[in-house]
């Protein structure tokens, strides 16, 4: 499943929905934070993040970015499911 985000757009995966999945940044840059993880993650093209906990995950586009969501165990792209995009302009 490919996700396209505009600059400053926020994607909220909610709590527990991303565990076991991997976000791969194909283009652009994004900032990712996960509830319960004291680290923030900056992803650029070619970088990835794998969720290993059930904490809520928020992704913010630093610039326009393209991401793909992959089932980390199966290494297959996912179909549409479980998130609600939020836009914050400012």
Secondary structure, 3 states (H helix, E strand, C coil): CEEEECCCEEEEEECCCCCCEEEEEEECEEEEEECCCCCEEEEECCCEEECCCCCCEEEEECCCEEEEEEECCCCEECCCCCCEEEECCC
